[in-house]
């Protein structure tokens, strides 16, 4: 479909920026274009999709063009081949030539079923470290904040790997009109230290390694969290992902899966964001159990074993 554009990447700020750049380049940010935005979620999916399909059939009475921006942050369409096939086919059959569909996914790993679709794809890569330093320096200049180079480095090391977060915190710092020093950066960064080990494991499963290692160090240094418990949580999460995927293969509904596995919708959404293939999940479980045996038989030191396991690029 020439009228479908798919933007995907891990940083929401950059994905939105690329979408806005595209709209500007195509002269779609004007009074002759109607722009509607939708957010897909598990609990509203069955209501939202018919509305989107209906809007895709008809142009706008008062405008030359209509743009439908669909945010699939829970990766519902990416994780369910059946849903994607039906959704894309319905769009193909009904899409009005004056309507442009923009789909946004917060992932760098689109499924093959989507990648082979007749659409224009835009992958949005995260900034490299030097790009991020320059971006922070530019934003600091916009907000009239005087940041020394070591403070910029500190922001990169201590804040979550999210341009939205960094941008918002720089705005807050600017409002204080205080001298920015290391203590102030530490104060603003401290609230991002998570104490939920499940969230920590999710960073690893979704390949957000920068956030994972920063939080992993904090877990060990600040609260001396037992790495055995963390490893057991990883195994538990992997087993849940495996069971969810096996049930999805059997076309079991999301609601039935949640009841069967006794998990909440929030858990379901969080686990599916990992996008791990079933084969990889099974391989990780085998490796994890092999490591557990090596630890119990004294072949490798416990803490070193966990550090090495998380350090391997399994996912």
ZAFIKE-459833 format. One record per residue (C-alpha): x, y, z. Coordinates in steps of 0.2 Angstrom, whole numbers, plus 5000, padded with zeros to 4 digits. Example, Ala and Ser with C-alpha at 12.3 -4.5 7.8 and 13.67 -1.06 7.14 Angstrom:
506249785039;506849955036;
//
This chain:
500050005000;500850164994;499850265007;500550165022;502050225031;502850125045;504050205058;504950095071;506350125083;506650115102;506550295107;504850375106;505550555105;506550505090;505150415082;503950555084;505250675078;505450575062;503550565059;503450755061;504950775049;504050665036;502350765038;503350925036;504250865020;502550805013;501750975017;500450885028;500551005043;499451125035;497651175036;497151065022;497650905031;496650825044;497650725057;496950595068;497950495081;497550325089;498350225102;498050035101;497949945118;497349765123;495749825132;495149935118;495849855102;494249775097;493349945098;494850055091;495149955075;493449965067;493550155070;495250165061;494550055047;493050165045;494050325045;495250245032;493850215019;493250405018;494150565014;493850715024;492450835019;493350995023;495150945019;496150875004;497150745014;496850645030;498250565040;497850425053;499350405065;499150235074;500250215089;500550025093;501650045108;501049875115;501649795099;499949705097;500049695078;501849655079;501649505091;500049425083;500149375065;498349335064;497849515069;499149595058;498549495043;496749535045;497149725049;498249745034;497149655022;495649765028;496649915025;497149865008;495349825003;494649995009;495950125010;495450285002;496750364990;496650525000;497050445017;498850415023;499150285037;500650305048;501050165060;502250185074;503050035084;504250055098;505449915093;506949885082;506349715078;504849705067;504149535063;504449475045;502549475042;502549665043;504149685034;503549605019;502049715018;501849845004;502249995014;503650125016;504750085031;505750205041;506950135055;507350265068;509050225076;509550275093;510850415095;512650355097;513550425112;514350575103;512650615095;511850605112;513150725119;512850845105;510950835107;511050865126;512251015123;511051085110;509551065122;510451145136;510851295125;509051305121;508551305139;509951425144;510851295155;512751295158;513251115157;515151065158;515650915148;515750805163;513950845168;513350795151;514250635153;513450615170;511750645163;512050505150;512650385163;511350415177;509750455167;508650325158;509050295140;507650405134;507650575125;505950615132;506550585150;508150685147;507250825138;505950845152;507250845166;508250975157;506751085157;506451055175;508251105179;508151255169;506651315179;507651315195;508951445189;510251355200;512051325197;512051145189;513351035198;513550845201;512450845216;510950915207;511150795193;511150655206;509650725214;508650725198;509250555193;508950465209;507050445206;507450335191;508250205201;506950055201;506749935215;505649815205;506749665199;505449615186;505649785178;507549765178;507349595169;506249675157;507549795152;508649645147;507349555138;506949705128;508749735124;508849905133;510549855139;511050035144;509650045157;509949865162;511749885167;511550045175;510049975186;510949805188;512449895196;511249995207;510449835213;512049765218;512949915225;511450015234;510349875240;511449725239;510049625230;510349435229;510849395211;510049215213;508349295216;508649405200;509149255190;507649155196;506449295190;507249285173;506849105172;505049135178;504849275165;505549165151;504449025156;502949145155;503449205138;503649035131;501948975138;501149135131;501849105114;501348925114;499548975118;499549105104;500148975092;498548875096;497549035093;497049055111;496349235115;497249355126;495949345139;496049155140;497949165141;497849285156;496549175165;497549015161;499249085166;498549185181;499349345174;498749525173;498549625157;499949735162;501049575164;500549515147;500949675138;502549685147;503149515142;502649525124;503649675122;505249565123;504749505105;505949345108;505649205096;505049045104;506648965098;507749095107;506649075123;506948895123;508748915120;508949035135;508048925146;509148785142;510748895145;509948955161;509748785168;511448725162;512148875172;511148835187;511948655187;513648725185;513448845200;512748705211;514148585207;515448715211;516148735193;515848925193;515649065206;513849115208;513949305206;515249285192;514149165183;512649285183;513749435177;514349325163;512649265158;511849435157;513349495148;513149375134;512249435119;510949305120;509349405116;
//
